[in-house]
């Protein structure tokens, strides 16, 4: 047994040693029998420099100014405002976004054509030249509700848009803001995004960028969807839409259009077709310092109204919103009067 063991050691030991030597060589760890030979240190591979991310621009604030000069301060002893006719009502200071009155402000509801304020914002941000020509398609022409040439259901006062008609983005924006024309909103949306659905994605991205938590747009016009279950997923809130309106004040064009008088004329690009546009704002000649208003109505949303008004000094602007309010015009007047009596700007 002793002789066998000795033979096995002689046979296997050199082989194992060779395997160990080979493994270490391949792995880069040289084995040196002579300790007097200096071992060359292996330099670590240079680190790959991390690609520095470009700093992202700050997200826009959902207010008219990024750095407002004045802050509203409520006067002592002022009682809270009650707006019994509205299912939701909000007043904010447009420049700072400060809430001045709030009742059910974050309740998610259908907002009808108040939606078009967001469509107007995206038009300003995506169509750099408003004299750009838009070609009207069949989907726009057959839109339901208010249309160019037909300012009210069952009443038409001038030619409607025609399939293939060419008209500027500015004229479509004018009809959309003044008369809440649904065909105009659809035509602008498809011109920018290719389809109403793709444009709704743009709207929701903008809402997210503005930090709006209670908004999900489905259409550029605010028309109710035929599917009532699907329509419940299309909503905003009085607070969110007030903030969109405040942000829209960065674009003077929107609010210059909103103040245009009824019976304004917009023409096709070739000038051959004239469309007469009415303004739905009933307060234009009644409320001093009004900047503009946007109306909304659908069976699901009820009557809604958004109004932007300046104080007598024209230094401070407020946004008032009422949703589902059958006495919306009188309620907005009450809200504006209460606000300017109740607040100072310091």
Residue, then its C-alpha position, 0 to 999 in steps of 0.5 A: x500500500x505504501x508503494x502504491x501511494x508513493x507512485x500516485x503522488x509522483x504521478x498526480x502532483x506535477x499534473x495538478x501543479x501544472x493545472x494550477x499554474x495554467x489557470x493562474x496564467x490565463x486569469x492574469x495572475x502570474x505565479x513566480x517561483x523565484x520571489x526575487x523577480x519583481x511582480x509587475x503591478x497591473x494598472x486598473x483600467x481607466x474609468x469611463x467618465x459618466x456622461x453628464x446629463x444636461x440640466x432640465x429646464x424648470x417646469x412652467x408654473x401654472x400661473x401668469x408670471x414666474x416672479x410676480x411682484x405683488x402678493x394678495x392679502x385678505x383683509x381682516x374680518x372678511x367672511x367667506x364667499x358662498x356661491x350656491x348656484x355652482x357645483x364648484x367655484x374657484x377664484x385665484x390670483x392669476x399672477x401668483x396662483x394664490x387661491x382666493x376662494x375655493x369650493x369643491x375646487x378639486x372635484x373632477x367634473x366635465x368642463x365642456x368648452x372650457x377645455x378650449x383654453x388648453x387647446x389655445x395654449x398648445x396652438x400658441x406653443x406649437x404653431x409659431x406662425x398663426x398665419x399658417x394655412x390649415x386645410x379643413x377635413x371632413x371630421x372638422x366639418x361634421x363636428x357637433x354643436x357650435x360651428x363656424x357660421x352656426x354660432x348656436x344650435x339651429x341658427x346659422x348666420x354665415x357660410x360654414x367651413x367646407x371640406x378642403x377649405x384653406x384657412x389660417x390658424x389665426x382665424x380658426x383660433x379666433x372662432x374657437x375662442x370667441x364663439x367656441x367653435x368645435x370645428x375650429x378646435x378639431x381642425x387646429x388639433x389635427x393640424x398639430x397632432x394628426x388626430x384628436x387622440x394624439x392631440x389629447x395626449x399632448x394636452x395631458x402632457x402639458x397638464x402634467x408639466x403644469x402640475x395639474x393633478x385632476x385633469x384628463x383631456x379626451x378631445x380638443x373641443x370638450x364635446x361629450x363622448x358618445x360613450x357615457x362610460x368613456x366620457x366619465x374619464x374626460x374631466x378637469x376641475x375648477x382649480x385646474x382650469x383656473x390655473x390653465x387660464x392663468x398660465x394662458x395669460x402669458x399669451x396676449x393673443x389669446x386674450x386679445x381675441x377673447x375681447x373681439x366684438x361680435x360680428x367679427x369677420x374671418x375669411x378663407x385663405x383666398x379671401x373668397x369665403x367670409x365667416x361671421x363670428x359672434x362672441x359668447x361673452x355676455x360681460x364684455x360691455x358690462x364688467x369694467x376691466x374684463x380681460x376675457x371669458x370662456x363659456x362652456x356647455x354640454x348636457x353632461x357638464x352643465x353651464x360653466x364659465x371662466x372669466x379673467x378680470x383686472x382690478x381698477x389699477x390694471x395691475x392685478x388679475x384674477x381668474x374666476x371659474x364656476x362649473x355646472x352653474x345655471x346662474x353663471x353670469x350673475x355668480x361670476x359678477x358676485x365673485x369678482x366684486x367680492x374678491x376686489x373688496x376682500x383683498x389687497x395686493x402688497 
